[in-house]
Amino acid sequence: MPSYKSFSPRTEIVFGEGLLDRLHAYRGQRVGIVTDAFMAKSGPLDRVLSYLDGCEIKVFDEAIPEPPIATVTKGAGIFAEFRPQVLLALGGGSPIDAAKAILSVVRATDTAQKIEFVAIPTTSGTGSEATSFAIISDPANGKKFPLIAKEMVPDVAILDPEFVRTAPPKVTADTGMDVITHALEAVVANGASHFTDAFAEKSLELAFANLARAYDDGNDMQARDAMHQSSCLAGLAFSEAGLGVSHGLAHAIGGRMHLVHGRINAVLLPHVVAWNAGLEDDAPGCREIAGRYARIASRIGLDVPSVRAGVIALIRAIQALNQRFSIPSTLRGFGMDAEEYRRAMPDMAAAAMADACTAGNPRRPTFEELLMLLGRAGG
C-alpha cells in the first residue's frame, strides 16, 4: 500500500441562485430518478420534473431510511432495463445512498453505458451528495454497513436550500449534529491533511454559527444555506480523510437498536472526543489529537487557554447544542430497552471493530474500549 495521500474531489458543486436551471443541460435525455414516497407526493419531485424539459423519465420512489439490499436490487433491475443517461437522486441521505448502490450495480452490468450522476440533497446532514460513502442495511441480520467506492461519488451536487426550508426542527437538529460529527471526525482521522482540514474547519465554523439559528427558525434562509453548504463541506472532507469510532459505533447501534443515526452520533460524540484526546489516560498519540480538537475550539470562538481546556470547551459546546435540541445525554433517554442494549453490547462492539469507519480513527480502539464507550453512551 502506498504511504502517500491524495486529494481529488470530483463533484461539481452548484450553489447560489437559480440552481435548478443546471438541469436544463439534460434536455431530451433519458433521466432516472431515485427518491422516496414523501418527496414524490409533497412537491419537490414535481419541482425537479418541471426543469427536465423533453426528457424521458423513470421514477423509482421506494427509497427508505437505511436502504435495504432488496430496495437496491429492485431499483437496479428497473434502471438496468431503462438504461438512463442521467441518474438523479432527490432526497436525504437514504435516497442518495440508495441511488449510489443502484448505480454501482447498473454500471457493473452494463459497462458500455455512460451515466451521469446528479444529487439534490433535501436535508443538511449526510453530505452524501459529494462523498464516496453509502450506508446499506441488511434487516434480516440486524446490520448496516458502509460501502466506499470512488465510483459512487456524484458528478454534480445541487445545493438548493429551498428543499430544506420546511425540515422540522427535530430533523434539522439530528442532521446538523451528524454534520458536526462528520467534520470533527475528519479533522482527526488518519487520512486528514491540510486540504481536508480546509473543508472540515469551515464546515464546523458554519455549523456552530448557524445550526441553532436554523433550528429556531426554519425560514432563516441564510442559516439554511449555511448549513446546506456546511454539510457538503463536511462530506468533501470525510470522503477523503475518513471518519472514526463515533460512526463505527453509530452504525452498530443503529443496526441493532434502530435509533436515529444523527442522534446516536450526538450522544456518542462527547465521549469519543474525550477518549480520543486522552483526557483520562493520556495514551500515546493522544496529545496530537487533543491539539487538533483544541484548534477547532479556537476556530469556533471558544476560550482556549490550554490544549486540555480547549478539548473540554469543545465537548461542552457539543453538549450545549444537544441540550438545546432536547437530545438526551445517554441513549437510554430515547426510551430504548436498556437490558436488550446491554445484552447486545458485545455484538455491537464487534461490529464497530469491523466497521470501515473505525479504521479511520486516529486512536485504535480495543474491544474493551469500544465496550466502555458503548456503556457510557448507553447510560
N, C-alpha and C positions, 0 to 999 in steps of 0.2 A: 504494500500500500504506500502511495506517495506521502511524504511528510508535509508538502506544501499545501496552502489553502488557495482557493479561488473564489471569485465573486462574480456571478454572471446573471443578474436579473434580466428576465426576458419578456416581461409583461409590459405592454403599452398601457399606461395609466391615464384614463380620461377623466378630467375633473374640470370644475368651473361652471359655466352656464351653457344651456342648450346641449346638454350632454347626449341625449338620445339621438341627436342628428347624426352621431357617429354610425348609427345603424343603417343609414341610407347607403353606406358602402356595400351593403349586401343585397341591393335591389335585384330582383329576378332570380335569386339563388334558392336552393333547397336548404331550409333552415329547420333544424331540430331544436326543440326547446324542452329543457328539463326543469320542472318546477314542482310545487306542491298544490294541494287542493285549495288551500286558503288563497294563495297568490292567484290561482286561476279564477276564483269566484269573487274576489274583493276589489278588483280593478287594476292592480299592477300588470298583469298579463295583457289585458286589453290595451293598456298604455303602450307597452312594448310593441304589440302587434301593429299598432297604428303607424309605427315608423318603418315597418318591414314591407314597403311597397312592392307589389308584384311578386312576392316570394311564395314558393310552395312550402307550406308549414306543416310540421308534425309535432304535436304537443304530447309530452309524457308528464302527467301531473300527479304521479303517485309517489314522489319522494316523501319520506317520513324521517323524523329525527333518528339519528344514528342509523343511516340506511342499511338495511339487512342485505345479505348476499342475494336473497330471492328477488329483491327490488332491482338490484344491479343486473341480474341475469335477464329479467323481463325487459328492462329498458334497453339493454344491449341487443336483444333479439329484435325489438321494434326498429331501432335505428340501423342495425345491420341491413335490414330489408329496405329501409327508406333511403339509405346512403346520402346523408346530408353533406353539404359543402361547408356548412357552419353549424356548430353545436353551441347553443346559448343556454347558460344556466342562470335562472332567475330565482332568488330566494336567499335564505340564510345559509349557514354553513352546510346544512344537511343536503339541500338540493345541489349545491355546488360540489360537495363531496360525491354525491351520487353521480353527477354528470362526469366527474373525473374518472370514477371507476368504470362507468359505462363507456366512456370514450376510449379508455385503455383496452377494453375488450373488443370494441368495434375496430379500432386501429390494428389490433393483433390479428383479427380475422380477415381484414381487407387492407393489406399493406400498401396497395396502389392508390387508395383513396385519400386525398389530402383534405383534412377537416380543420377549419379554423375554430378555435375555442374561445368563446366570449363569456365573461362572468359579470353579472349585475347583482351585487350583494344588496340584500334588503334588511340586514342587521349590521351593526357595527361591533363585530366581535371576533370572528374566526380568522379574518384576513385570508380566507381560503382563495379569494379572487387573485392572489399573487403568490401562492405557495405551491410547493411540490408535495404537500401532505393531503391526505384524505383519511377520514375515520369511517370504517365499515364495521357493522356488527354481525355477530353470529348468535342470534337469540336462542337457538336450540342448546347452545353450550354456555349461555350467560357470559359471553365475552365480546369485547370490541377491540379492534386493533388498528394501528395506523398503517396506511400504505404510503410509501415515499418513493417518488419517481419524478425525475425532471420532465418527463414527457407529459405529466399531468398539469404542469403549470399553464394557466390560461394565457392565451396570446394577447387578449385585450381585457381590461377591467374597467368598467364604467361606474364611477363613484358618485351616484346621484343621491344627495341627502334627502330628497323628497320621498324616497322609498322608505326612509326610517322615521319620517315625521310622526307617524301615528303609532310607533312602537310603544307599548305600555311601559310605565316606569320600572316595573319589575324586570322586564326583558332588557331594558336599557341598562339597568344595574348589572344583571347577570352577564350580559355580553361584554359590558365595559370592564368588568373585573377580569374577564378572560383576556381582553386586550392587555391589561396591565401585567397579567401573568405571562403572556407570550413575550412581551418586551423585556420584562425583568429576567426571565429565564434566558433570553437571547443574549443579554448583556454579560452573563457569567458563563454561558455554555462553552463547551470545548472548542466549537468552531467560530467563536466570536473573533472579530477583527475590527480595525478602525472603520472599515466600510460598513459592517453590520451595526456597529455601535452608533454610527451616524443616524441610521434609521430607527434603532431601538430607543436611543435617548430622546430624539424628537417625538417619537410616539408617546413616551412616558410624560414628557413635558406637556403635550397636548391633552393627554388623558387626565392627569391630575388637575389640570386647569379647567377642563370642560365637562368631565363626566357628571359631576354633581349638578351642573347647570342643565345639561340635557335631561337628567333625571327629574329635576324640579319643574322644567318647562319644555315639553316636547316640541313646542313651536319656536324655540330658540334655535333658529336655523344656523346661526354662526357656531353654536356649540355642537349641533348635529353634524355639520360639515366637518368640524374639527375632529369629532370622534370617528367619523367615517374614514377620514384620512389617517388618523391615529391607528385604527385597526389595520389598514392596508400597510402602513409603515412597519407595524409590528410583524405582519406577515412576511414582508420583504426581509426583515431581519432574521426571524427564526427559521425561515426556509433555507437560509444559508448557514446560520450559526448553529442551529439545533435548539432543542428545548431541554427539559430536565426532569427531575424527580417529581415535581408537582404534577406535571402532565402524565408521567408514567403511573403515578398513584391514582390520579383522577380517572384515567381510562379504566383501571382495575375496579375502582369503587363504582363508577358509573355502570360498567357492565354487569356488576353483581347486585348493586343496591338500587339501580335505576333512579338516581338523583340527577338534577340538572348540572351539566358539566361546568358552566361558569361559576355556579355557587360552590361546587366542590372545590374548585381552584381557589376561590375567595377564602374559604376556610383553611385550606392547606397552606396557602402562600406564606403567612406569617411564621408558621412552624418550619417550613422549608428554608426560608431566608435565614432564620436564627440558626438552624442546623448547618447550612452551607457555610455560614460565616463563622462557625465555631464559637458561638457565644458561650457555650458551656464547657467545651473541651479543648478549644484551640488546636485542633488536629492539623497535621502538616498540610500546607497549601491553603488553609482557610483564611490566612491574613490577606492574601492577594484577592480572594473572593470578597472578603469583607470590604476591601478598599474599593472594589467596583461598586458595591452597594452604596457605600458612603459617597462615591462620586455622583450617583443618581440622586441621593438625598439632597446633595448640594444643588444639583441641576434643577430640581423641582422646588427649590426655595426653602428647604429645611435648614435648621441650625445644625452645623456640623463642627463642633469644637474638637472632635477626635474621630477616628475611624469607628470605634465601638459606639460612640454616641450617635454617629450618622446612621449606622445599621439599626440601632434601636429606634431612632426617629423615623426611619423608613417603615419599620414594622408597625409603629404606632399610627403612621399615616394610612397604611393599608387597613388596619383595624378600625380607624375612624371612618373610613369610607364604608366598610362593612356595617358598622353600627348605624350610619346614616341611612343605608339602604335596607335596614332591618334584616340583614343576613346574620344568622346566629354564629356564635363563636366556635361552635362544635357541630359536627354532623348530626349528633343526637337531636339538635334543635330543629331538624327538618321532620321530626316525627318518625324516623326510621325505627325498625325493630333492632334495638341495641344488642340483644342476645344473638340474633342472626348475624349482625355485623361482627361481633366478637368471634363467632364460630368461623366466619369467612375470612378473617384476617390473615391466616397463613396462606390461603389460596390467593388472596389479593396481593399479598407481598410477593409471592412467587410470580404472579402475572406482571406486576410492576417491575420486578427484576429483569424479566424477559422483554419488556416493552422497549421499542426502539428509541423512544424519547428519553428514557432513563439513561441510556448510553451516552447522551449528550451532556449529562450533568457533570460539573467540574469536580465534585467530590463523589467518589464512587461509593455507593451505599452497600452495606452488608444486608443480608436478610433480616438480621436482628434490628438494624437501624430502620429499615422500612416498617417493621412491626411497631417500633417505637413511634414513628411518625403517624402511622395509622391509629395507634392508641390515643395519641394526643389530639389528633383531629376528630376522632370519634367522640371523645368526651366521656 
